Structure formats: structure tokens, C-alpha cells
Amino acid sequence: MIRWLRTYFEFDKNQTNFRQEIVAGVTTFMTMSYIIVVNPKILQAAHMPFGPSMVATILTAVFGTLLMAFYARRPFAIAPYMGENAFIAYTVVLVLGYSWQSALAAVFVGGVLFILLTALRLRQWLVESVPEGLRYSFSVGIGLFLTFIGLNDTGLVTLGVEGAPVKIGDVTTAPVLLSIFGFLLIAILMLRRIPGAILIGILVTTFVAFVAGIAEPPHTWVSRPPSLRPILFKLDLAGLLDWGFFAVILTVFVMAFVDTMGTLIGVSARAGFLDEKGNLPEIEKPMMADALSTTFAALVGTTTAGAFIEAAAGIEAGGRTGFTSVVVAVLFLLALFFAPFLTAVPPQAYGPALVVVGYLMVTPIRKINLDDYTELFPAFAVIILMSFTFNIGVGITAGFVLYPVFKLAAGRPREIRPGLWVLCGLSLLFFIFYPYT
């Protein structure tokens, strides 16, 4: 069995081993395990029960990540997306007044469309039409996005007042000081080239938080999973007949499309998976895993799923093959029974890890042609809008619109690939129908 795994995941070719892949898998899981609790908490706002939503979140992660492991053979992990879940809960259900059952139907339709586009290789064609400079800007933008999330989670950056949207947190408080300790610990371990630096930082900081009374340790380590029955197969396809629901479907589709593309390319750029043209070889495989996961997610009762940017933490820890994803999937499955411990990991522990990963993802900025304004301006728009709007999809779609604009203005229309015009049109529809509420 061990020999088969080494051969199937091409350990020798990827210069890796079981220890390295396991450390990477545990690291990825620790940095994204927050989704187990955060996703169902957000969906509670849409009147979905917490317990079943947590089970749906975990099952989606297990299903999608195993697909990524054995079909795509990449060290990526899949789970319900942040951003899309908030859009469904707060905008589609609370603001627009649709039921969560109808919202799940929109997610299901989006997943089916993804499957068709991927099977016809149209999705790959669209991705490969994206200019190299824009692709690297996705990595940089996601890096800043992760950094902002991490800083906010740790309390180093907090919401400000009118005229000053954000401000520095109180660095004299114990939680913020612990966050700084966690960041310095991870950074120093990385400087010393200690394997598993991010994971060690998370675990040590969590232990200190328990001892110092900053976070409460779990009262119990094992619990029985809640029933999935209240949300299983509850999507309302009849709601799709409402013409006004078209905007919801379009928004869900475009957000998921660009988030997945940005994540796959951004994380792959950091891992060195891209070829000399900036393409990810066999990208249709992780995309199909993503498409099937979204369809599965809707059926079991949760929102759009896809490749998680936190996989960058595992890649930085040495993950290079699908066996990293196997480890992540197994840990998610165990999480069905060990949720009390996972929910006890404080933001002061995983926040610094996100900041470090964000820094690492910014490094591809050197590959963007900063001397060509037709390349620089769209890339810059992608980078700043991702973080400042707190929406990866907005940043990427803005890049799709602005790139052709600047190329046309410079008299260089031949540099615009046909597929990019399609993405530009979809992006314009995204901005037209996006619920600005």
C-alpha cells in the first residue's frame, strides 16, 4: 500500500516524502479548519440550523478534497467558500428575501454549469485566455486579502470610524500580544528553516492561549455528529422560475468561477506548478473536482465549494502531491467527532499563519511587467480591489474589464485573446446585476 501511494502520487518526481506531505496536510487543515464553525455560523443568518450545516460543511470538504487528491493529484483542499456563503446568507436570503432552499438551487445550477464547461474544456480555454500579468496579480491580491483577514482576526487591525475605516488594535492587550508572539514565532522558525513552522506556530500559540486564559480549552474532546436530515436534498428548484433570480444565479456563477481560477493559479504560482507560459498543466482536473464539489455541496445543504487559498500554507510547509489532500480529507472526517477541540483553536493562533502565508503569496509581484502600464494598471486594480472590497471576485472581474480597455486605449487590440472578451462580458454582467446592498 505504501509503495503504491508513493508511486501513484509520484513522490520521487516531486522530491517529497510521507513526513513532508503529512506535515503539509495537517498545516493546511489547521489553517482552514475555522470553516467548520464559521460557515455554519454564517448560514445561521439564513435560518439554516447550525449542527446540520456543520456536518454538510465537513462532508463537502471530505468529498471535494479526496477528488482533488486522487483525480487531480494536487495538494489543494476544497471546502465551502467564504464570501459566497455570506452572499447567500446576507444578500440572497436576508436582503432579497429568497429562501435558503432556493439559494441552494442556485448553487446547484452553478455547479452543473461548471461541470459542463469543464467537460467541454471551455473553462480551461477561458482560464488560459487570461494574460500572465493578471494571473500573477491574483496571487498578490489573494495574499493581501489573506493578510487583512489575519490581521483582523488577531486584533492587530480593527474596524475604525467614519473617515478612517480601519485602525490599529490595542497592542497592550493580551490577545494582541499573543498574536504578535505567534507571528514572530512562525517567522523565526521559517528563518531557521524548521519544517512545519506554520503548524508548530499554530499549536504552540494555541497552547499558550489555553494556559494564559486567553482562550478556553474544550470541555470535551469527542462529540456525536448532528443529523444532516433537516437540510439534505432540500434545494428548491421551483424557485429558479423567478426571472429576478437570474441575477442571483449569475452572481453565484461568476463569483465561484473567478474565485476558483484565482485560487488555483495564485496558489500554483507560489508552489511553482505553472509552466513557462503561466498555465497550470491539466487544470481541467482540479476544476472538475471543484465543479463536482459545488454540486455535491448544494445537495447536502451548503454553499458553493472550491479550492481554498489556505492550501498555500500547506504548500509552503512542503506539500507537493495529492497525498497532502488525502491527509486534509482524513482530518476533516475525524473533525466530525472532534469538533469541540477544533473550534477551540483561537484566532490569535491561526491569524498569524494567514499573515505569513499572505506575505509569501505576494512574492509573484516581481513577475508582473511594471514598466508596461497596460499590464500594470489592471493588475493593480485586481490587487487593491480584492482587499479593499473584501471580495476576491470583485477584484478579478475588474481586471477582466480593465485589461481590454487599456489595451484598446494603447492601440494594441491584438494582445487581447478571444476568451478574455468572453470574461470581460461576463464581468460586466456581474457588475450590472451585482446586489449593491
BELKA-V85303 format. One record per residue. N is the residue number from 1. RES is the residue in one letter. PSI is psi in radians with two decimals (none if undefined). OMEGA is omega in degrees with one decimal (NA if undefined). D_LAST is the distance of its C-alpha to the last C-alpha in Angstrom with 1 decimal. Layout:
n->[N/N]
res->[RES/RES]
psi->[PSI/PSI]
omega->[OMEGA/OMEGA]
d_last->[D_LAST/D_LAST]
This chain:
n->[1/2/3/4/5/6/7/8/9/10/11/12/13/14/15/16/17/18/19/20/21/22/23/24/25/26/27/28/29/30/31/32/33/34/35/36/37/38/39/40/41/42/43/44/45/46/47/48/49/50/51/52/53/54/55/56/57/58/59/60/61/62/63/64/65/66/67/68/69/70/71/72/73/74/75/76/77/78/79/80/81/82/83/84/85/86/87/88/89/90/91/92/93/94/95/96/97/98/99/100/101/102/103/104/105/106/107/108/109/110/111/112/113/114/115/116/117/118/119/120/121/122/123/124/125/126/127/128/129/130/131/132/133/134/135/136/137/138/139/140/141/142/143/144/145/146/147/148/149/150/151/152/153/154/155/156/157/158/159/160/161/162/163/164/165/166/167/168/169/170/171/172/173/174/175/176/177/178/179/180/181/182/183/184/185/186/187/188/189/190/191/192/193/194/195/196/197/198/199/200/201/202/203/204/205/206/207/208/209/210/211/212/213/214/215/216/217/218/219/220/221/222/223/224/225/226/227/228/229/230/231/232/233/234/235/236/237/238/239/240/241/242/243/244/245/246/247/248/249/250/251/252/253/254/255/256/257/258/259/260/261/262/263/264/265/266/267/268/269/270/271/272/273/274/275/276/277/278/279/280/281/282/283/284/285/286/287/288/289/290/291/292/293/294/295/296/297/298/299/300/301/302/303/304/305/306/307/308/309/310/311/312/313/314/315/316/317/318/319/320/321/322/323/324/325/326/327/328/329/330/331/332/333/334/335/336/337/338/339/340/341/342/343/344/345/346/347/348/349/350/351/352/353/354/355/356/357/358/359/360/361/362/363/364/365/366/367/368/369/370/371/372/373/374/375/376/377/378/379/380/381/382/383/384/385/386/387/388/389/390/391/392/393/394/395/396/397/398/399/400/401/402/403/404/405/406/407/408/409/410/411/412/413/414/415/416/417/418/419/420/421/422/423/424/425/426/427/428/429/430/431/432/433/434/435/436/437]
res->[M/I/R/W/L/R/T/Y/F/E/F/D/K/N/Q/T/N/F/R/Q/E/I/V/A/G/V/T/T/F/M/T/M/S/Y/I/I/V/V/N/P/K/I/L/Q/A/A/H/M/P/F/G/P/S/M/V/A/T/I/L/T/A/V/F/G/T/L/L/M/A/F/Y/A/R/R/P/F/A/I/A/P/Y/M/G/E/N/A/F/I/A/Y/T/V/V/L/V/L/G/Y/S/W/Q/S/A/L/A/A/V/F/V/G/G/V/L/F/I/L/L/T/A/L/R/L/R/Q/W/L/V/E/S/V/P/E/G/L/R/Y/S/F/S/V/G/I/G/L/F/L/T/F/I/G/L/N/D/T/G/L/V/T/L/G/V/E/G/A/P/V/K/I/G/D/V/T/T/A/P/V/L/L/S/I/F/G/F/L/L/I/A/I/L/M/L/R/R/I/P/G/A/I/L/I/G/I/L/V/T/T/F/V/A/F/V/A/G/I/A/E/P/P/H/T/W/V/S/R/P/P/S/L/R/P/I/L/F/K/L/D/L/A/G/L/L/D/W/G/F/F/A/V/I/L/T/V/F/V/M/A/F/V/D/T/M/G/T/L/I/G/V/S/A/R/A/G/F/L/D/E/K/G/N/L/P/E/I/E/K/P/M/M/A/D/A/L/S/T/T/F/A/A/L/V/G/T/T/T/A/G/A/F/I/E/A/A/A/G/I/E/A/G/G/R/T/G/F/T/S/V/V/V/A/V/L/F/L/L/A/L/F/F/A/P/F/L/T/A/V/P/P/Q/A/Y/G/P/A/L/V/V/V/G/Y/L/M/V/T/P/I/R/K/I/N/L/D/D/Y/T/E/L/F/P/A/F/A/V/I/I/L/M/S/F/T/F/N/I/G/V/G/I/T/A/G/F/V/L/Y/P/V/F/K/L/A/A/G/R/P/R/E/I/R/P/G/L/W/V/L/C/G/L/S/L/L/F/F/I/F/Y/P/Y/T]
psi->[-0.80/-0.74/-0.71/-0.75/-0.76/-0.71/-0.81/-0.73/0.09/0.97/-0.77/-0.77/-0.67/0.09/0.96/3.12/3.04/-0.74/-0.81/-0.74/-0.65/-0.79/-0.74/-0.75/-0.75/-0.69/-0.84/-0.79/-0.77/-0.64/-0.37/0.02/-0.31/-0.46/-0.43/-0.62/-0.72/-0.75/-0.89/-0.52/-0.73/-0.75/-0.32/-0.56/-0.42/0.27/0.46/2.36/2.44/-0.92/-0.97/-0.62/-0.63/-0.74/-0.74/-0.68/-0.82/-0.79/-0.66/-0.74/-0.74/-0.85/-0.91/-0.70/-0.60/-0.64/-0.77/-0.61/-0.92/-0.41/-0.91/-0.46/0.77/2.65/0.73/2.75/2.56/2.47/2.95/2.36/2.43/2.49/-1.05/-0.69/-0.70/-0.68/-0.79/-0.85/-0.91/-0.61/-0.99/-0.78/-0.97/-0.71/-0.89/-0.31/0.19/2.75/2.76/-0.44/-0.70/-0.66/-0.70/-0.56/-0.68/-0.71/-0.74/-0.79/-0.73/-0.72/-0.73/-0.73/-0.71/-0.72/-0.79/-0.81/-0.67/-0.75/-0.62/0.02/0.26/-0.59/-0.74/-0.72/-0.72/-0.75/-0.76/-0.14/-0.14/2.22/2.66/-0.72/-0.71/-0.67/-0.78/-0.50/-0.49/-0.78/-0.79/-0.80/-0.75/-0.62/-0.81/-0.65/-0.83/-0.72/-0.76/-0.74/-0.79/-0.77/-0.67/-0.70/-0.65/-0.29/0.01/-0.52/2.28/2.92/2.41/-2.47/3.11/2.26/-0.32/1.46/-0.57/2.77/2.91/2.50/3.05/1.80/0.04/-0.10/2.66/-0.76/-0.73/-0.70/-0.67/-0.66/-0.75/-0.73/-0.79/-0.74/-0.83/-0.68/-0.84/-0.78/-0.76/-0.72/-0.66/-0.68/-0.63/0.04/0.75/2.14/2.44/0.51/-0.76/-0.79/-0.77/-0.76/-0.76/-0.81/-0.77/-0.77/-0.65/-0.76/-0.79/-0.69/-0.69/-0.81/-0.71/-0.09/0.22/-0.59/2.58/2.17/2.73/2.49/-0.47/2.63/-0.44/2.45/2.74/2.35/2.44/2.86/2.49/-0.14/-0.69/-0.36/-0.06/2.20/0.64/0.15/2.48/1.63/-0.39/-0.48/-0.31/-0.28/-0.24/2.08/-0.62/-0.32/-0.20/-0.71/-0.65/-0.82/-0.79/-0.76/-0.79/-0.75/-0.88/-0.75/-0.80/-0.69/-0.89/-0.58/-0.79/-0.81/-0.80/-0.72/-0.85/-0.80/-0.73/-0.84/-0.68/-0.61/-0.73/-0.62/-0.19/0.42/-0.30/2.57/-3.02/-0.33/0.05/0.25/2.65/1.97/2.40/0.73/-0.37/-0.41/-0.93/-0.51/-0.67/-0.68/-0.71/-0.78/-0.79/-0.59/-0.69/-0.75/-0.76/-0.74/-0.78/-0.66/-0.69/-0.18/0.66/-3.11/-3.12/2.30/2.73/-3.12/2.33/2.38/-0.40/-0.23/-0.36/-0.54/-0.75/-0.65/-0.70/-0.49/-0.03/0.00/2.23/-0.17/3.08/-0.24/-0.50/-0.75/-0.60/-0.79/-0.78/-0.80/-0.75/-0.73/-0.66/-0.70/-0.75/-0.51/-0.37/-0.53/-0.29/0.47/-0.64/-0.69/-0.78/-0.64/-0.22/-0.25/2.06/2.77/-0.43/-0.26/-0.80/-0.32/-0.87/-0.59/-0.69/-0.65/-0.79/-0.78/-0.67/-0.75/-0.77/-0.58/-0.21/-0.34/-0.51/-0.03/-0.45/-0.32/-0.08/2.35/1.65/-0.16/-0.21/1.89/-0.50/-0.35/-0.67/-0.85/-0.84/-0.69/-0.72/-0.69/-0.74/-0.84/-0.86/-0.62/-0.54/-0.83/-0.78/-0.39/-0.09/0.72/1.90/-0.71/-0.70/-0.76/-0.80/-0.78/-0.60/-0.69/-0.69/-0.59/-0.76/-0.55/-0.89/-0.60/-0.84/-0.59/-0.71/-0.74/-0.53/0.00/0.54/0.95/-0.40/-0.28/-0.05/2.04/2.61/-0.72/-0.49/-0.54/-0.65/-0.79/-0.63/-0.77/-0.77/-0.66/-0.68/-0.73/-0.66/-0.83/-0.54/-0.77/-0.09/2.31/1.75/1.38/none]
omega->[-179.7/179.3/179.3/179.4/178.8/-178.9/-176.3/-178.3/172.6/-178.9/-177.3/179.7/-177.9/177.2/-178.7/179.7/-176.1/-178.6/-178.6/-178.8/179.2/177.0/179.6/179.9/178.1/179.4/178.1/-178.8/-178.1/-177.4/-179.1/-177.0/177.5/-177.2/-180.0/-178.6/-174.4/-178.3/178.4/176.8/177.7/-177.9/173.8/178.3/177.8/177.1/174.6/-177.3/-173.9/-174.7/177.7/178.6/177.7/178.4/178.8/178.0/-178.4/-179.0/176.9/178.9/179.7/-178.7/-176.2/-177.3/174.8/173.9/179.2/-177.8/-170.1/178.8/-179.2/-178.9/177.1/-178.0/-179.9/178.3/-177.5/175.4/176.2/-175.6/164.3/-176.6/175.6/178.8/177.7/178.0/179.6/-173.7/-171.0/-176.6/-174.7/-175.6/-173.4/-176.1/-176.5/173.1/176.9/177.7/178.1/176.2/176.9/178.8/177.3/176.6/177.3/177.3/179.8/178.9/177.5/178.7/178.6/177.3/178.4/179.7/-179.5/-179.3/-179.6/179.9/179.2/-179.1/176.5/179.6/177.6/178.9/178.9/-178.9/-177.0/175.6/-179.4/-178.5/-176.3/-179.4/178.0/-178.9/179.7/177.0/176.5/179.7/-179.2/-179.3/178.3/176.9/177.4/177.8/177.4/-180.0/179.8/177.5/-179.6/179.4/179.0/178.7/-176.7/-177.6/177.3/174.1/-179.1/177.2/-178.2/-179.7/179.7/-177.3/177.3/-171.4/179.3/178.3/179.0/177.2/-179.4/-175.6/176.7/-179.5/-176.6/-179.7/-179.5/177.4/177.6/177.9/178.0/176.4/-179.8/178.7/-179.5/180.0/179.7/-178.1/-179.2/177.6/178.0/176.9/179.1/179.5/176.6/179.3/178.8/-175.5/-177.5/179.5/177.9/179.2/179.7/-176.7/-179.7/-179.5/176.6/178.9/178.7/179.5/177.7/-177.4/-176.8/179.8/178.8/175.9/-178.2/178.2/-177.4/178.4/176.9/-175.6/-174.6/176.9/179.6/-179.1/175.8/178.5/179.1/-170.5/-176.1/-177.4/-176.8/178.7/-176.9/-177.9/-176.2/-178.4/179.0/179.4/-179.8/-178.0/177.2/-177.2/179.9/-179.6/178.5/-179.9/179.1/-180.0/-179.5/-179.0/178.0/-178.3/-176.3/179.4/-178.8/-179.1/-175.4/177.7/180.0/-179.4/-179.7/-179.3/-178.3/-178.0/-178.5/179.9/179.4/177.8/179.4/-176.5/-178.1/-178.9/-175.7/177.9/-175.6/178.2/-179.8/179.0/174.9/-179.8/179.9/-177.9/-179.1/-179.2/175.2/178.1/177.1/175.8/178.4/-177.9/179.1/179.9/178.5/178.0/177.7/-178.6/-179.7/-178.2/-178.5/172.4/174.0/-169.7/-174.8/179.6/178.6/-178.7/-175.9/179.6/179.1/175.3/177.1/178.8/178.1/177.5/177.5/178.0/175.2/-179.9/-178.6/-176.9/178.8/178.7/172.5/179.9/176.0/179.2/179.2/-178.5/179.1/179.5/175.7/179.1/176.7/-178.9/175.1/-176.1/-177.0/-179.0/-179.7/179.6/-176.8/-179.9/-179.3/178.1/-172.8/177.2/177.4/179.2/-177.7/177.8/177.6/178.2/178.7/178.3/-179.8/178.7/177.3/177.1/-178.3/-177.6/179.2/-173.0/178.5/-180.0/-179.9/-179.0/176.0/179.9/-176.3/179.4/179.5/-176.0/178.6/175.2/-174.7/-174.3/177.0/179.1/179.1/178.6/177.8/-174.5/-174.5/-176.6/176.1/-176.0/-172.7/174.2/-178.0/-176.0/-179.5/-178.4/179.6/-179.7/-177.3/-179.9/175.9/177.2/178.8/-179.9/-173.3/-177.8/177.2/-179.9/-177.3/176.9/177.2/-179.7/-179.8/-179.6/-177.9/-176.0/-177.9/179.8/179.3/-179.4/-176.9/-179.2/-179.5/175.9/176.7/178.9/177.3/178.6/177.4/-179.5/176.7/175.9/177.7/-178.4/179.6/-174.2/-177.3/-179.3/-178.4/-177.8/NA]
d_last->[53.5/53.0/54.7/52.6/49.4/50.6/51.5/48.5/46.0/48.4/48.8/51.6/49.8/46.8/49.0/47.6/49.0/48.0/47.6/45.3/43.1/43.1/42.0/39.3/38.1/38.1/36.3/33.5/33.3/33.2/30.4/28.2/29.5/26.6/24.6/27.1/25.5/22.0/21.0/22.2/20.8/17.2/18.1/19.5/16.1/16.1/19.6/21.6/24.8/25.3/28.8/28.6/25.3/27.3/30.1/28.0/26.5/30.1/31.6/29.0/29.9/33.6/33.5/31.5/33.4/36.7/35.9/35.1/38.4/40.8/39.4/37.8/39.9/37.4/36.6/32.9/31.2/28.5/26.1/22.6/20.1/17.9/14.4/14.8/15.6/12.5/10.4/12.8/12.9/9.6/7.4/10.5/12.4/10.8/7.8/9.6/12.9/14.9/17.7/18.2/21.3/19.5/17.2/20.5/21.9/19.3/20.3/23.9/23.7/22.2/25.2/27.7/26.5/26.9/30.4/31.4/30.3/32.0/35.1/35.5/35.0/32.3/29.9/32.6/33.3/29.7/29.7/33.0/31.9/29.7/31.7/33.2/31.6/28.1/29.1/30.3/27.2/25.3/27.7/27.4/23.6/23.5/26.2/24.3/21.3/23.8/25.4/22.3/21.6/25.3/25.5/22.7/24.3/27.6/26.5/27.9/24.5/22.2/19.2/20.4/19.7/18.3/20.0/20.8/17.9/20.5/24.1/27.2/27.9/31.1/33.6/36.3/34.8/36.2/33.1/32.3/35.9/36.1/33.2/35.2/38.2/36.5/35.4/38.9/40.5/38.7/39.3/43.0/43.5/42.1/44.3/47.3/46.2/46.2/45.1/42.0/41.0/37.4/38.3/41.1/38.7/36.2/39.2/41.0/38.0/37.2/40.9/40.9/37.8/39.6/42.8/41.3/39.3/35.9/34.9/36.4/38.5/38.0/40.2/40.9/40.8/40.8/38.9/38.9/35.8/34.0/34.2/31.7/32.5/29.6/27.1/29.7/29.4/27.0/24.6/24.2/25.1/25.3/21.6/21.7/23.3/20.2/19.5/15.8/15.9/17.1/13.7/13.3/16.8/16.6/13.7/15.6/18.8/17.9/16.3/19.5/21.8/21.0/20.7/24.1/25.7/24.6/25.9/29.1/30.0/29.0/30.9/33.7/34.1/34.7/37.1/39.1/38.5/37.6/40.6/41.9/39.4/36.4/36.0/35.9/39.0/38.5/34.7/34.6/35.8/33.0/30.5/32.3/32.1/28.4/28.0/30.3/28.6/25.2/27.1/29.0/25.9/24.5/27.9/28.4/25.0/22.6/20.0/20.6/23.5/24.9/27.0/26.1/26.2/28.2/31.1/31.8/33.3/35.7/36.6/37.4/39.5/41.5/39.9/41.1/41.5/40.0/42.1/39.5/37.0/39.7/39.8/36.0/36.1/39.1/37.5/34.3/36.8/38.6/35.4/35.3/38.2/37.6/34.0/35.1/36.4/33.5/31.0/33.3/32.9/31.0/28.4/31.1/32.9/30.5/28.3/31.3/31.8/28.4/29.1/32.4/31.2/28.5/31.4/33.4/30.7/30.6/34.2/33.8/32.6/36.3/36.3/33.8/35.8/34.9/37.5/35.9/32.9/31.8/31.4/30.3/27.4/25.4/26.4/25.3/21.8/21.5/22.8/20.7/17.3/17.8/18.3/16.3/12.9/14.2/13.9/17.3/16.1/14.4/17.7/20.0/18.5/18.6/22.2/23.0/22.0/23.7/26.9/28.2/27.3/29.4/32.2/32.5/32.5/35.3/37.2/37.1/35.5/37.9/36.2/33.1/33.7/33.0/30.6/28.4/28.0/26.7/24.2/23.2/22.6/20.5/18.4/17.9/16.8/14.4/12.8/13.1/11.7/9.0/5.7/3.8/0.0]
